[in-house]
């Protein structure tokens, strides 16, 4: 019988997302429609890496992975296809630097389906951790603005450019195909024994049509040669004693109420699936230990000038 993966629960939403970002991210970070929770990124980084390690996010968005990495004394590379989000990620890295972050970060604008071409060749096989989450579609709940007599209006709920390979607009099969190519590139970047973490959640195209996106992303990662290590749940709700306190938006609450009124037993999303995988190595070593064949980018300060 195959050994079951390790399972754990990450308490990543004890504070609301806005409180996690307050003072650590620039105000315009709210313009990104689907931001990773800072506590989720921080937990993954401190659990699976050591200070001085190199972290990569091939779909970095507003730069949450990068910010939490450099603030924890790691180095970070981020790639995103949208120039506006690259600027946002850089602004967040600049803020972290002003706050005294000891790690160094860089961002690159480009299509992550061609990842090895976008980063310095000498960094291939040196990344200690890949941490990322794909887009779930063209739009999210975003932010809400209401006015008397004008109803409720959404803003910052769409991804930016519809052209140029943006997976948010690629359709379901295009998303999975593009993600598979990104995983292949990530496998090229990871050191032997390095870790790859995917965070995602099931999605609904209709209230009664639940799609196992986490499972399909896991298939893409294993097809790229990565080995499943753990399956975890990162909470999107707080735990108060024996109670779960949801952090759902008004739109999510309304969707659940409407579905239940129509006889569909829809539930609020309370966690993200987290798949942890490892890059195979012939050495039976602890992935948290450094070996001469598993070294990171020791000459990190020279990376920026290489691009």
C-alpha positions as CSV (number, residue, x, y, z in Angstrom):
1,X,0.0,0.0,0.0
2,X,1.3,3.5,-0.9
3,X,2.2,5.6,2.1
4,X,-0.3,8.4,2.7
5,X,1.1,12.0,2.7
6,X,1.6,13.9,5.9
7,X,-1.4,16.1,6.7
8,X,-1.6,19.2,8.8
9,X,-3.7,22.4,9.4
10,X,-2.1,25.8,9.1
11,X,-3.7,28.5,11.3
12,X,-3.1,31.2,8.7
13,X,-6.1,33.5,9.2
14,X,-6.2,34.1,13.0
15,X,-6.0,37.8,11.9
16,X,-8.0,39.2,9.0
17,X,-6.1,39.6,5.8
18,X,-6.1,43.4,6.0
19,X,-4.6,43.3,9.5
20,X,-1.9,40.9,8.2
21,X,-0.9,43.4,5.5
22,X,-1.3,46.7,7.5
23,X,2.0,48.5,7.6
24,X,3.9,45.7,5.8
25,X,2.5,46.3,2.3
26,X,1.8,49.5,0.3
27,X,-1.9,50.5,0.2
28,X,-2.2,49.8,-3.5
29,X,-1.7,46.1,-2.8
30,X,-5.5,46.0,-2.6
31,X,-5.6,46.5,-6.4
32,X,-4.5,42.9,-6.9
33,X,-7.7,40.7,-7.2
34,X,-6.3,37.5,-5.6
35,X,-3.6,38.0,-3.0
36,X,-2.0,35.2,-1.0
37,X,-2.4,35.5,2.7
38,X,0.9,36.8,4.2
39,X,0.6,34.4,7.2
40,X,0.3,31.5,4.7
41,X,3.4,32.5,2.8
42,X,5.3,33.2,6.1
43,X,4.4,29.8,7.5
44,X,5.5,28.0,4.3
45,X,8.8,29.9,4.1
46,X,9.8,29.5,7.8
47,X,8.8,25.8,7.8
48,X,10.5,24.6,4.6
49,X,13.5,27.0,4.3
50,X,16.4,28.4,6.3
51,X,17.8,32.0,6.4
52,X,19.8,32.7,3.3
53,X,17.8,30.2,1.1
54,X,16.4,31.2,-2.2
55,X,12.6,31.3,-2.8
56,X,10.8,31.6,-6.2
57,X,7.3,32.6,-7.0
58,X,6.6,32.2,-10.8
59,X,3.2,34.0,-10.5
60,X,4.1,36.5,-7.9
61,X,1.3,39.1,-8.3
62,X,1.5,41.7,-5.6
63,X,4.6,40.0,-4.2
64,X,3.4,38.4,-1.0
65,X,5.8,35.4,-1.3
66,X,8.7,37.7,-2.0
67,X,7.9,40.1,0.9
68,X,7.5,37.4,3.5
69,X,10.7,35.7,2.2
70,X,13.0,38.8,2.5
71,X,11.5,39.8,5.8
72,X,12.4,36.3,7.1
73,X,16.0,36.6,5.9
74,X,15.6,34.6,2.7
75,X,16.2,35.8,-0.9
76,X,13.4,35.8,-3.4
77,X,12.7,36.0,-7.2
78,X,9.3,36.8,-8.5
79,X,7.9,36.6,-12.0
80,X,4.6,38.0,-13.3
81,X,3.2,38.6,-16.7
82,X,1.5,41.9,-15.8
83,X,3.7,45.0,-15.6
84,X,1.3,46.8,-13.1
85,X,1.7,43.9,-10.7
86,X,5.4,43.8,-11.1
87,X,5.5,47.5,-10.1
88,X,3.3,46.7,-7.1
89,X,5.5,43.8,-6.0
90,X,8.6,46.0,-6.4
91,X,7.0,48.7,-4.2
92,X,6.3,46.1,-1.5
93,X,9.9,44.8,-1.7
94,X,11.1,48.4,-1.4
95,X,9.0,48.9,1.7
96,X,10.4,45.7,3.2
97,X,13.9,47.0,2.6
98,X,13.1,50.3,4.3
99,X,11.8,48.3,7.2
100,X,15.1,46.5,7.6
101,X,14.5,43.2,5.8
102,X,17.7,41.3,5.5
103,X,16.9,39.3,2.5
104,X,17.2,40.5,-1.1
105,X,14.4,40.3,-3.7
106,X,14.0,40.9,-7.4
107,X,11.1,40.8,-9.8
108,X,11.0,40.0,-13.5
109,X,8.2,40.8,-15.9
110,X,7.5,37.9,-18.3
111,X,5.5,34.8,-19.2
112,X,6.4,32.1,-16.5
113,X,5.5,29.3,-19.0
114,X,9.0,30.1,-20.3
115,X,10.5,30.4,-16.8
116,X,14.1,29.2,-17.4
117,X,14.6,31.9,-20.0
118,X,13.5,34.7,-17.6
119,X,16.1,34.2,-14.8
120,X,19.9,34.0,-14.8
121,X,21.0,30.6,-16.2
122,X,23.4,30.1,-13.2
123,X,20.4,30.0,-10.8
124,X,19.0,26.9,-12.4
125,X,19.0,24.0,-9.9
126,X,19.6,26.4,-6.9
127,X,16.1,27.4,-5.8
128,X,15.2,26.0,-2.3
129,X,11.5,26.7,-2.4
130,X,8.9,27.4,-5.0
131,X,5.7,28.9,-3.5
132,X,2.8,30.0,-5.7
133,X,-0.9,30.0,-6.4
134,X,-2.5,30.2,-9.9
135,X,-5.3,32.4,-11.0
136,X,-8.8,30.8,-10.6
137,X,-10.4,32.7,-13.4
138,X,-10.8,36.1,-14.9
139,X,-12.2,37.8,-11.8
140,X,-12.6,37.6,-8.0
141,X,-14.8,39.3,-5.4
142,X,-12.4,42.3,-5.3
143,X,-13.4,45.3,-3.3
144,X,-16.8,46.8,-2.8
145,X,-18.0,50.3,-2.9
146,X,-21.6,51.3,-2.2
147,X,-23.5,54.6,-2.4
148,X,-27.0,55.6,-1.5
149,X,-29.3,55.2,-4.5
150,X,-26.4,53.7,-6.7
151,X,-26.2,50.2,-5.3
152,X,-23.1,48.1,-4.8
153,X,-20.2,48.3,-7.2
154,X,-17.1,46.0,-7.4
155,X,-13.6,47.3,-8.1
156,X,-10.2,45.7,-8.5
157,X,-11.8,42.4,-9.1
158,X,-10.4,41.6,-12.6
159,X,-6.9,40.6,-13.7
160,X,-5.3,43.1,-16.0
161,X,-4.3,42.3,-19.6
162,X,-6.3,39.8,-21.6
163,X,-3.5,39.2,-24.1
164,X,0.1,38.1,-23.9
165,X,-0.5,34.7,-22.3
166,X,-2.3,35.7,-19.1
167,X,-3.6,32.4,-17.7
168,X,-6.5,34.1,-16.1
169,X,-8.0,34.5,-19.5
170,X,-6.8,31.3,-21.1
171,X,-9.8,29.1,-20.3
172,X,-9.8,26.0,-18.2
173,X,-7.7,23.8,-20.5
174,X,-5.3,26.7,-21.2
175,X,-4.9,27.3,-17.5
176,X,-4.0,23.7,-16.8
177,X,-1.7,23.5,-19.9
178,X,0.1,26.7,-18.9
179,X,0.4,25.6,-15.3
180,X,2.0,22.4,-16.4
181,X,4.6,24.3,-18.4
182,X,5.3,26.5,-15.4
183,X,5.8,23.3,-13.2
184,X,8.3,22.0,-15.8
185,X,10.2,25.3,-15.5
186,X,10.1,25.2,-11.7
187,X,11.5,21.7,-11.7
188,X,14.5,23.1,-13.7
189,X,15.0,25.8,-11.1
190,X,14.7,23.7,-8.0
191,X,17.8,22.2,-6.4
192,X,17.8,18.4,-5.7
193,X,15.7,17.9,-2.6
194,X,14.1,21.4,-3.0
195,X,10.5,22.0,-2.1
196,X,7.5,23.1,-4.2
197,X,4.3,24.3,-2.6
198,X,1.0,25.0,-4.5
199,X,-1.9,26.7,-2.7
200,X,-5.3,26.6,-4.3
201,X,-9.0,25.7,-3.7
202,X,-11.7,23.9,-5.6
203,X,-13.7,26.2,-8.0
204,X,-17.2,26.3,-9.2
205,X,-18.3,27.1,-12.7
206,X,-21.8,26.8,-11.5
207,X,-23.2,26.4,-7.9
208,X,-23.7,22.7,-8.5
209,X,-20.4,22.1,-10.4
210,X,-17.4,21.7,-8.1
211,X,-14.1,21.3,-9.9
212,X,-11.1,19.7,-8.1
213,X,-8.5,22.3,-9.1
214,X,-6.0,21.3,-6.4
215,X,-6.0,17.8,-7.6
216,X,-5.5,18.8,-11.2
217,X,-2.6,21.1,-10.2
218,X,-1.1,18.3,-8.2
219,X,-1.3,16.1,-11.4
220,X,0.6,18.8,-13.3
221,X,3.3,19.0,-10.7
222,X,3.8,15.3,-10.5
223,X,3.9,15.1,-14.3
224,X,6.9,17.5,-14.1
225,X,8.7,15.0,-12.0
226,X,8.0,16.3,-8.5
227,X,7.2,13.9,-5.7
228,X,4.2,14.5,-3.3
229,X,5.3,15.0,0.3
230,X,2.4,16.5,2.3
231,X,-1.1,17.7,1.8
232,X,-2.2,20.5,4.2
233,X,-5.1,22.8,4.8
234,X,-4.3,26.6,5.2
235,X,-7.3,28.0,7.1
236,X,-9.1,31.1,5.6
237,X,-11.0,31.3,8.9
238,X,-10.0,31.9,12.5
239,X,-10.2,29.3,15.3
240,X,-11.6,30.7,18.5
241,X,-11.8,28.0,21.1
242,X,-14.0,25.3,19.5
243,X,-15.5,27.7,17.0
244,X,-14.6,28.5,13.4
245,X,-15.0,32.3,12.6
246,X,-15.3,32.8,8.8
247,X,-13.6,35.6,7.0
248,X,-15.8,35.4,3.9
249,X,-16.8,38.4,1.8
250,X,-20.3,39.7,1.4
251,X,-20.5,38.2,-2.1
252,X,-19.4,34.7,-0.8
253,X,-22.1,34.8,1.9
254,X,-24.8,35.9,-0.7
255,X,-23.7,33.1,-3.1
256,X,-24.1,30.5,-0.3
257,X,-27.4,31.7,0.8
258,X,-28.8,31.8,-2.7
259,X,-27.5,28.3,-3.5
260,X,-29.0,26.9,-0.3
261,X,-32.3,28.6,-1.1
262,X,-32.2,26.8,-4.4
263,X,-31.6,23.4,-2.7
264,X,-27.9,23.2,-3.3
265,X,-25.9,22.4,-0.1
266,X,-23.2,25.0,-0.8
267,X,-20.7,25.8,2.1
268,X,-18.4,28.7,2.7
269,X,-14.8,28.2,1.7
270,X,-12.8,27.9,4.9
271,X,-9.4,26.7,3.7
272,X,-7.0,26.4,0.8
273,X,-5.5,23.1,-0.2
274,X,-1.8,23.1,0.1
275,X,0.2,20.5,-1.8
276,X,3.9,20.1,-0.8
277,X,6.1,18.3,-3.2
278,X,9.8,17.6,-3.3
279,X,12.4,17.6,-6.1
280,X,13.8,14.1,-6.3
281,X,17.4,13.5,-5.2
282,X,19.6,10.5,-5.2
283,X,21.0,11.5,-1.8
284,X,18.8,10.4,1.1
285,X,19.3,13.7,2.9
286,X,17.2,16.0,4.9
287,X,16.0,18.7,2.5
288,X,16.6,21.3,5.2
289,X,20.3,20.6,5.2
290,X,22.8,22.1,2.7
291,X,25.0,19.9,0.6
292,X,27.6,20.9,-2.0
293,X,25.3,19.5,-4.7
294,X,22.3,21.4,-3.4
295,X,23.8,24.9,-2.9
296,X,21.8,28.1,-3.3
297,X,22.8,31.3,-5.1
298,X,25.8,32.3,-3.0
299,X,26.6,35.3,-5.2
300,X,23.1,36.7,-4.8
301,X,24.0,40.4,-4.9
302,X,25.2,39.9,-8.5
303,X,21.9,38.6,-9.7
304,X,20.3,42.0,-10.4
305,X,23.2,43.1,-12.6
306,X,22.8,39.9,-14.6
307,X,19.3,40.7,-15.8
